[in-house]
Amino acid sequence: MRSSGSGKSGGRGNYRGAGNNRDQKQGQGRPRKPRPEERRYDVGPGATQDGPKSGRGGAARGGAKGGPKQAQQGRGRSAPGRSREYEARAEERNRERYAGKKDVKLPKTFPGAEQEGERLQKVLARAGYGSRRACEELIEQARVEVNGEIVLEQGKRVDPEKDEVKVDGLTVATQSYQFFSLNKPAGVVSTMEDPEGRQCLGDYVTNRETRLFHVGRLDTETEGVILLTNHGELAHRLTHPKYGVKKTYLAAIVGPIPRDLGKKLKDGIQLEDGYARADHFRVVEQTGKNYLVEVTLHEGRKHIVRRMLAEAGFPVEKLVRTAFGPITLGDQKSGWLRRLSNTEVGMLMKEVDL
């Protein structure tokens, strides 16, 4: 009792002494407790003295927290646990075996997908036909063709620069082309820049990523549809007389007008630069002597509609272009710019055999 009641230093000394006695006893009598990596998990009659003692719970017999589960009676003992060195060597061999091998997943339905190009559904999705899954459904429905052949397999690859892709018979703009329709107000000059500082078409597209240019022209005082794009070949064909793309105008004139005015315009009006003929003419509205007439023609000469009606004796007070080929004005407000849909672009290309 006296020795145990000694000072703090004495207490710590007794503790160290007790620890030394315990180490000595373990060295003399009981074997040293093996480290986890040294344990063997053999159970049963053949267990060695290094193995776990019986009566210490499921973990000692190879349960959830121990090594391999205990072997069933009559099937021998379980295999000993593998060392860390063995596992490391096995992992290194596996790495060497599969090093440099690329995991190439080929489409199930199209064996030639290793060729160059882009997947068709990706090209369609980029062109604005919806998600890739939606584009795959277009292919499944046999609505897509490449270079004149209908595609039925998923995974086909195309070259957007060379291959012709169509959906429902309409050509898809697979490259980075942009197409817009502007309802040009009166007083706007049909140029992208104006050195005199007048309001022009370029004022409506200043925030676009690529340089756009206008397809044809409209008189400064004429309103209505004018197309803007960066597709040079399409713009060239739309304005070339060879393709005869029709344009429709609404003109406000003062009557009364004779019944044969439409026939006279269709037969041709002699102008200073040759005959000009209308493809279609009709009276849309009449209020007293004020008439609203519709004129359709495929020519694109300067001031052509104004000059034809003036030569026939009916000067135009107001002129609006309501359609350029398949692109109509609709309810688009004056000064508004809108992006053409994929269907509209396809119809334009079909109009000029693109």
C-alpha positions as CSV (number, residue, x, y, z in Angstrom):
1,M,0.0,0.0,0.0
2,R,2.9,2.4,0.7
3,S,4.6,1.8,-2.5
4,S,1.4,2.3,-4.5
5,G,0.8,5.6,-2.7
6,S,4.1,7.1,-3.6
7,G,4.5,10.2,-5.8
8,K,3.7,10.7,-9.5
9,S,7.2,9.7,-10.6
10,G,6.9,6.4,-8.6
11,G,3.6,5.7,-10.3
12,R,5.0,6.0,-13.7
13,G,7.9,3.8,-12.8
14,N,5.7,1.0,-11.6
15,Y,3.8,1.2,-14.9
16,R,6.9,0.8,-17.0
17,G,8.0,-2.0,-14.8
18,A,4.7,-3.8,-15.2
19,G,5.0,-3.5,-19.0
20,N,8.5,-5.0,-18.9
21,N,7.4,-8.0,-16.8
22,R,4.5,-8.7,-19.3
23,D,7.0,-8.7,-22.3
24,Q,9.2,-11.1,-20.4
25,K,6.3,-13.4,-19.6
26,Q,5.3,-13.5,-23.2
27,G,8.8,-14.2,-24.4
28,Q,9.1,-17.1,-21.9
29,G,5.7,-18.8,-21.9
30,R,3.0,-17.8,-24.4
31,P,3.9,-17.5,-28.1
32,R,3.9,-14.0,-29.6
33,K,0.6,-12.9,-31.1
34,P,1.0,-12.9,-34.9
35,R,0.4,-9.8,-36.9
36,P,-2.6,-9.6,-39.2
37,E,-0.6,-10.3,-42.4
38,E,1.0,-13.3,-40.7
39,R,-2.1,-15.0,-39.5
40,R,-3.3,-18.2,-41.1
41,Y,-7.0,-18.8,-41.4
42,D,-6.9,-22.6,-41.5
43,V,-9.6,-24.1,-39.3
44,G,-10.4,-27.5,-38.3
45,P,-8.3,-30.4,-37.1
46,G,-5.2,-29.3,-39.1
47,A,-5.0,-25.8,-37.7
48,T,-1.6,-24.7,-36.5
49,Q,-0.6,-23.0,-33.3
50,D,-0.4,-19.7,-35.3
51,G,-4.1,-19.9,-36.2
52,P,-6.9,-18.4,-34.2
53,K,-7.9,-20.0,-30.9
54,S,-11.2,-21.8,-30.7
55,G,-14.1,-20.2,-28.8
56,R,-13.3,-16.6,-30.0
57,G,-16.4,-16.0,-32.1
58,G,-17.2,-16.1,-35.8
59,A,-14.4,-13.7,-36.7
60,A,-11.8,-16.1,-35.5
61,R,-13.4,-19.0,-37.4
62,G,-13.3,-17.2,-40.7
63,G,-16.5,-15.2,-40.6
64,A,-17.2,-11.7,-41.9
65,K,-14.4,-10.0,-40.1
66,G,-11.8,-12.8,-40.5
67,G,-10.4,-14.6,-43.5
68,P,-12.2,-17.1,-45.8
69,K,-15.4,-18.6,-44.6
70,Q,-15.2,-21.9,-42.8
71,A,-15.2,-24.9,-45.1
72,Q,-18.1,-27.2,-45.0
73,Q,-17.6,-30.5,-43.3
74,G,-16.4,-33.2,-45.7
75,R,-15.0,-30.7,-48.3
76,G,-11.6,-30.1,-46.8
77,R,-10.3,-26.9,-45.4
78,S,-10.5,-23.5,-47.1
79,A,-7.6,-22.1,-49.1
80,P,-5.2,-19.9,-47.2
81,G,-5.3,-16.1,-47.8
82,R,-2.9,-14.8,-50.5
83,S,-0.2,-12.4,-49.4
84,R,0.0,-8.8,-50.4
85,E,3.1,-9.5,-52.5
86,Y,1.2,-12.1,-54.6
87,E,-1.7,-9.7,-55.1
88,A,0.6,-6.9,-56.2
89,R,2.4,-9.2,-58.7
90,A,-1.0,-10.3,-60.1
91,E,-2.2,-6.8,-60.6
92,E,1.1,-5.8,-62.3
93,R,0.7,-8.8,-64.7
94,N,-2.9,-7.7,-65.6
95,R,-1.7,-4.2,-66.3
96,E,1.0,-5.4,-68.6
97,R,-1.4,-7.8,-70.4
98,Y,-4.0,-5.1,-71.2
99,A,-1.6,-2.1,-71.6
100,G,-2.0,-0.3,-74.9
101,K,-5.2,-2.0,-75.8
102,K,-8.0,0.5,-76.7
103,D,-11.5,-0.3,-75.9
104,V,-13.2,0.1,-79.3
105,K,-17.0,-0.3,-79.1
106,L,-18.4,-0.8,-82.6
107,P,-22.1,-0.3,-83.3
108,K,-24.1,-3.5,-83.2
109,T,-25.9,-2.9,-86.5
110,F,-23.2,-1.2,-88.6
111,P,-19.9,-3.1,-89.0
112,G,-18.2,-0.4,-91.0
113,A,-18.3,2.3,-88.3
114,E,-14.5,2.3,-87.9
115,Q,-14.3,4.4,-91.1
116,E,-13.6,8.1,-91.0
117,G,-16.3,10.7,-90.6
118,E,-19.0,11.5,-88.1
119,R,-22.0,9.6,-87.0
120,L,-25.1,10.4,-89.0
121,Q,-27.2,11.1,-85.9
122,K,-24.6,13.5,-84.5
123,V,-24.6,15.4,-87.8
124,L,-28.4,15.6,-87.8
125,A,-28.5,16.8,-84.2
126,R,-26.0,19.5,-84.9
127,A,-28.1,20.6,-87.9
128,G,-31.0,21.2,-85.5
129,Y,-33.2,18.1,-86.0
130,G,-33.4,17.4,-82.2
131,S,-31.6,15.2,-79.8
132,R,-29.4,12.3,-81.0
133,R,-32.1,9.9,-79.9
134,A,-34.7,11.8,-81.9
135,C,-32.3,11.7,-84.9
136,E,-31.9,7.9,-84.4
137,E,-35.7,7.6,-84.6
138,L,-35.6,9.5,-88.0
139,I,-33.2,6.9,-89.3
140,E,-35.3,4.0,-87.9
141,Q,-38.3,5.5,-89.8
142,A,-36.3,5.4,-93.1
143,R,-36.7,9.2,-93.5
144,V,-32.9,9.9,-93.9
145,E,-30.9,9.3,-97.0
146,V,-27.2,9.8,-97.7
147,N,-26.0,10.3,-101.3
148,G,-29.4,9.2,-102.6
149,E,-29.6,6.0,-100.6
150,I,-32.0,5.5,-97.6
151,V,-30.2,4.7,-94.4
152,L,-31.6,2.0,-92.2
153,E,-28.7,1.1,-89.9
154,Q,-27.6,3.1,-86.9
155,G,-24.0,4.2,-86.6
156,K,-23.4,5.1,-90.3
157,R,-20.7,7.7,-90.7
158,V,-20.7,10.6,-93.1
159,D,-18.4,13.4,-94.3
160,P,-20.3,16.7,-93.8
161,E,-18.1,18.3,-96.4
162,K,-18.8,15.8,-99.2
163,D,-21.8,13.7,-98.5
164,E,-25.3,14.8,-99.3
165,V,-27.7,14.2,-96.4
166,K,-31.5,14.6,-96.8
167,V,-34.4,14.3,-94.4
168,D,-37.8,13.7,-96.0
169,G,-36.3,14.5,-99.3
170,L,-35.0,17.9,-98.2
171,T,-31.2,18.6,-98.1
172,V,-29.7,19.1,-94.7
173,A,-27.2,22.0,-94.2
174,T,-24.6,19.8,-92.5
175,Q,-21.9,22.6,-92.2
176,S,-21.9,25.7,-90.1
177,Y,-24.2,27.7,-92.3
178,Q,-26.7,30.3,-91.0
179,F,-30.0,31.3,-92.6
180,F,-32.2,34.2,-91.6
181,S,-35.2,36.1,-92.8
182,L,-35.5,39.8,-92.1
183,N,-38.7,41.9,-92.5
184,K,-36.9,44.9,-93.8
185,P,-38.6,48.2,-92.9
186,A,-39.0,51.0,-95.4
187,G,-36.1,53.4,-95.4
188,V,-33.4,50.7,-94.8
189,V,-30.7,50.4,-97.4
190,S,-30.1,46.9,-98.8
191,T,-26.4,46.8,-98.0
192,M,-24.5,45.4,-95.1
193,E,-22.6,48.7,-94.6
194,D,-23.4,52.2,-95.8
195,P,-20.7,54.8,-96.1
196,E,-23.3,57.6,-95.8
197,G,-24.3,56.4,-92.4
198,R,-27.9,55.4,-93.4
199,Q,-29.6,52.6,-91.7
200,C,-28.8,49.3,-93.5
201,L,-29.2,45.6,-93.2
202,G,-25.9,45.2,-91.3
203,D,-27.5,47.1,-88.3
204,Y,-29.7,44.1,-87.7
205,V,-27.0,41.4,-87.6
206,T,-24.1,43.1,-85.7
207,N,-24.1,40.4,-82.9
208,R,-23.7,37.4,-85.3
209,E,-20.7,35.1,-85.0
210,T,-20.1,34.9,-88.8
211,R,-20.3,37.4,-91.6
212,L,-23.7,37.3,-93.3
213,F,-24.7,38.8,-96.6
214,H,-28.0,39.5,-98.2
215,V,-29.7,37.5,-101.0
216,G,-30.7,40.0,-103.6
217,R,-31.9,43.5,-102.9
218,L,-35.0,45.4,-102.0
219,D,-35.6,49.1,-102.9
220,T,-35.0,51.4,-100.0
221,E,-38.7,52.2,-99.7
222,T,-39.8,48.6,-100.2
223,E,-40.6,46.5,-97.2
224,G,-40.7,42.8,-96.6
225,V,-38.8,39.6,-96.8
226,I,-35.0,39.7,-97.5
227,L,-32.8,36.7,-96.8
228,L,-29.4,36.8,-95.0
229,T,-27.0,33.9,-95.1
230,N,-23.3,32.9,-95.2
231,H,-24.0,30.1,-97.8
232,G,-22.5,31.6,-101.0
233,E,-23.6,29.0,-103.5
234,L,-27.2,29.1,-102.2
235,A,-27.3,32.9,-102.4
236,H,-25.9,32.8,-105.9
237,R,-28.5,30.4,-107.2
238,L,-31.4,32.1,-105.5
239,T,-30.7,35.2,-107.5
240,H,-29.7,33.6,-110.8
241,P,-32.3,33.9,-113.6
242,K,-31.6,30.3,-114.5
243,Y,-33.5,29.0,-111.5
244,G,-36.4,31.4,-111.7
245,V,-37.1,31.6,-108.0
246,K,-40.5,33.4,-107.6
247,K,-41.0,36.5,-105.5
248,T,-44.4,37.7,-104.4
249,Y,-45.3,41.4,-103.7
250,L,-48.3,43.3,-102.4
251,A,-48.7,46.7,-104.1
252,A,-51.0,49.5,-103.1
253,I,-52.3,51.4,-106.2
254,V,-55.1,53.8,-107.0
255,G,-57.8,52.6,-109.4
256,P,-60.1,52.0,-111.0
257,I,-58.2,49.3,-112.7
258,P,-59.3,47.5,-115.9
259,R,-60.2,43.8,-115.9
260,D,-57.5,43.0,-118.3
261,L,-54.7,44.4,-116.2
262,G,-53.6,41.0,-115.0
263,K,-53.5,39.6,-118.6
264,K,-51.5,42.6,-119.7
265,L,-48.9,42.1,-117.0
266,K,-48.7,38.3,-117.8
267,D,-48.3,39.0,-121.5
268,G,-45.4,41.4,-120.8
269,I,-44.8,45.1,-120.3
270,Q,-42.2,46.8,-122.5
271,L,-39.6,48.5,-120.4
272,E,-36.4,50.3,-121.4
273,D,-34.4,47.2,-120.7
274,G,-36.7,44.7,-122.3
275,Y,-40.0,42.9,-121.6
276,A,-41.0,42.1,-118.1
277,R,-43.7,39.5,-117.4
278,A,-45.6,38.6,-114.3
279,D,-46.3,35.0,-113.4
280,H,-49.4,35.8,-111.4
281,F,-51.7,38.7,-110.6
282,R,-54.8,39.1,-108.5
283,V,-56.7,41.8,-106.6
284,V,-56.5,41.2,-102.9
285,E,-58.6,44.0,-101.5
286,Q,-60.5,47.1,-102.8
287,T,-61.6,50.1,-100.7
288,G,-63.2,52.7,-103.0
289,K,-60.5,53.6,-105.5
290,N,-57.7,52.1,-103.4
291,Y,-56.6,48.7,-104.5
292,L,-54.3,46.1,-102.9
293,V,-53.0,43.8,-105.7
294,E,-50.6,40.8,-105.5
295,V,-48.0,40.4,-108.2
296,T,-45.7,37.3,-108.5
297,L,-42.7,37.2,-110.8
298,H,-39.4,35.4,-111.1
299,E,-37.3,38.3,-112.4
300,G,-35.1,40.3,-110.2
301,R,-34.4,43.5,-112.1
302,K,-34.1,46.8,-110.3
303,H,-37.5,48.3,-109.3
304,I,-39.2,45.7,-111.6
305,V,-42.7,45.7,-109.9
306,R,-42.8,49.5,-109.6
307,R,-41.8,50.0,-113.2
308,M,-44.2,47.5,-114.6
309,L,-47.3,48.9,-112.8
310,A,-46.2,52.5,-113.5
311,E,-45.9,51.6,-117.2
312,A,-49.4,50.1,-117.1
313,G,-50.7,53.4,-115.7
314,F,-50.8,52.6,-112.0
315,P,-47.9,54.1,-109.9
316,V,-47.2,52.2,-106.7
317,E,-47.8,54.0,-103.4
318,K,-46.5,51.2,-101.1
319,L,-44.8,47.9,-101.9
320,V,-44.2,44.9,-99.6
321,R,-42.5,41.6,-100.6
322,T,-44.4,38.9,-98.8
323,A,-42.5,35.8,-100.1
324,F,-39.1,34.9,-101.5
325,G,-39.6,31.4,-102.9
326,P,-41.0,29.2,-100.2
327,I,-40.1,31.7,-97.4
328,T,-43.1,33.8,-96.5
329,L,-43.5,36.8,-94.3
330,G,-46.4,35.5,-92.3
331,D,-46.9,37.5,-89.0
332,Q,-43.2,38.5,-88.8
333,K,-43.1,42.1,-87.5
334,S,-41.2,44.9,-89.3
335,G,-37.6,45.0,-88.3
336,W,-37.6,41.4,-86.8
337,L,-34.9,38.9,-87.7
338,R,-35.7,35.2,-87.4
339,R,-33.7,32.0,-88.1
340,L,-35.0,29.8,-90.8
341,S,-36.1,26.3,-89.8
342,N,-34.5,23.2,-91.2
343,T,-37.5,22.5,-93.3
344,E,-37.4,26.0,-94.8
345,V,-33.7,25.7,-95.6
346,G,-34.3,22.3,-97.2
347,M,-37.1,23.8,-99.3
348,L,-34.8,26.7,-100.4
349,M,-32.1,24.2,-101.5
350,K,-34.6,22.1,-103.3
351,E,-35.8,25.2,-105.2
352,V,-32.3,25.6,-106.7
353,D,-31.3,21.9,-107.0
354,L,-28.9,21.9,-104.1
